[in-house]
Each structure stands twice: as structure tokens, then as C-alpha cells.
Amino acid sequence: MDDARSRVLDGRSWSDFCRALERAGDAVLRPGSPEDPFERAEGYRYLSRLVRVALESYVEFADPSAPVLRRPSHETVKIGADNPDNHYQSAAISGEHSYRIRGQRGSVHYLGMGTYAGNYGSGGRMGQSGYIEGSNLEIDADGRFEIVVSCEPPKGKNWLPMERDTSSLIVRQTFQDRDREEIAQLTLERMGASGPPAPLTAEKLDAGLAAAAAYVQGTANLFCEWSEGFRERPNQLPPFDPNIARAAHGDPHIRYYHGYWELGPDEALLVEVTPPACEYWNFQLNNHWMESLDYRYHRIDVNHHSAILEDDGSVRIVIAHRDPGLPNWIDTASHQRGTMCLRWIRAETHPEPRTRVVPLSELSGGS
């Protein structure tokens, strides 16, 4: 206790945080990282984004007794092949408390909520402690619902389980058509709470800064390791280990395929697969740091609603630096390489996509 106060008083809490961030920059200089100025610049911007979300997670909104639902990943904070179709939300919670989520379902295609232990860089157990999705909810005629988040099941209510070491709530709202659907409106409160949150203390700040720095380092290195591993099989899209995905706080109903792409200026990568019967699927392009490319200005993804299928139900996705005049073109957005991801929700089968690199001039409609 006294040590935390003295660390804040003499500035060690802050200086240690800053030094840890400096060490986090080593991720951009890893031997497997790209060496051109553009991708290095993106790498350092990626770290700055991680710092932003880390401070929100572990300092600004870190109190599980006064949880705040916020957006941890969005158009300018991108982590671990973030899905462009997702509206992500999260909050700090604790198995020591119970919570209530109230919501209005809206029309968003998929709604999933999970509780999780640990986080990137935390050094302890990481994993899921509970999950519930929109199709499992009891919802009234007006689209309203209530969920109890607790370690012990309530009687006759929607329940999202926790465990004693649960530390976070993550919400995924997935659009099939973002222009036409409305997200679920959610509120989160600690049951039995009264009065304002407790004030900040030196102990909370000292611990929060240390946790934020560990998160930046852990997240950057984890996804660099993934990217470097995918690069060992370039321009392929193999299935990803579901156990690793779940440990990294993935949705338990999603099957992931991750790969690494790299194309010359006049090449195209074709991804061909017959999507299985499923609730949702999408394909997206990311940079080396596993950030989705800027979907605000470029078409870098396609899903089950927007894709144009062949007559036999298959889909051919075309990744190229310029538009070949074909359906399902994915724009590389000035990138020469990066990672890619295919995912589907609640698929009945799991076919492996076929990939091949071809000269862009060979494609029908190519320019």
C-alpha cells in the first residue's frame, strides 16, 4: 500500500509505464516484421492505438464495481483481425459482483455476449467463463430483455455465467447489412450498487498503469507471433486452432481461418470455397499487424449478404491491387502484404478454402 503511494508521489509509476511502452516498440522491430517505412509507420500507429485502448481499459474504465460499456475496437482501434461487420463493446467486471444487462434487441443480425478471464499480457489464465447469444434470449413483445451476469444461476431469467476470476464482458454485434440494421441498445449495471464510484487511489493508478503497459506489450507480441506463423504458408488460408481462438477471447460459435497474403503489383490472389450452411460468414483483409484495413474508404471485406455467388453456390473472392472488374473484389488499400481471415458462425461443415495466385491479366475483366 505504502509502496504504491510512494511510487505515485515520486513519479516511478509513470516513468515505469513510459519505459514499458518503449520496450513494447520492440514488436515493430522483430525479425519477422516488414522493413519498409509504410508498414513500420503502421506498426507504430498500431502501438499508439493499443496505448489508447489500454488506458481506457485499465485506468479510465477499470472499476468493476462501476462498469461502463464502451467500444474497445472500432474504426481507429483494430486488434487481432477485428471484424469490419462487428460493433464491439466491453466492460470491466468481476466474479465478486453480480450485474444486470438491460437491452432493446434492435435488428442487428447477430448478438453475442461473453464473460472472460485474463487478457493479453496479464500472465494468468485466459479463457471464456460464460456465453449467451441473441437466439437464446427470452425477449418480450417489444424487443426488450434483461440478463443477469453472475457466478450463480438466477431463477427463471436470462443468465450469462461468470467464474470467480472473470474480469471482462465482451459484446459482439454483427451486421450483415450495416446500412439497414440497428444495433441492440444495452445498459450494464452492478446489482446492489448505490452512490457514485469510489475515487481514484494511488494503488489503483499504479496497478492500472502497469496493467496497461503489459496489455500493450502482450497484445503486440501475441499477434506478431500469429502473423509470423501464418507467413510460413504464404497465400494459403488454413483452419485456425479453435482452442487457441477461444483462449484469445474468440466467439465460441465461430470457426476461423487465418492466413498471410503477399502479392506483386500485377498479381491477384483467388480464394474459392463453397460456404457451408451457417448463420453468417465473412472474408477480410488485414495488414501485417492483424488490423483490418481501412473499411471506411476501401472494400476490404465481403460477407454472406454482400457476396455474389456462382451458380453452384460457391464463391470466388479476388484480392488485387486494382479493380479487375469482377465480383467480390477485395482492395489491398495500398498494402503489399498482410494477414487475412475467413470466419463463419454456427457452420454445419467446415470446408477448407482453396487459394491460388494468378497474373491479374489472366482474369476475365482484368485491366
Secondary structure, DSSP 8 states (H G I E B T S, - for coil): -HHHHHHHHTTHHHHHHHHHHHHHGGGGGSTTS--SHHHHHHHHHHHHHHHHHHHIIIIIT--TTS---B-SSBTTB--SS--TTEEEEEEE--TTS-EEEEEE--S-SEEEEEEEE--TT--S--EEEEEEEGGGS---TTSEEEEEEESS--SSSEEEE--TTEEEEEEEEE-SSTTT----EEEEEETT--SS-----HHHHHHHHHHHHHHHHHHHHHHHHHHHHHTTSBTB--B--HHHHHHTT--TTEEEEEEEEE--TTEEEEEEE---S-SEEEEEEB-TTS-B--TTTS--EEETTT----TTS-EEEEEESS--S-TTEEE-TT-SEEEEEEEEES-S-----EEEEEEGGGSTT--
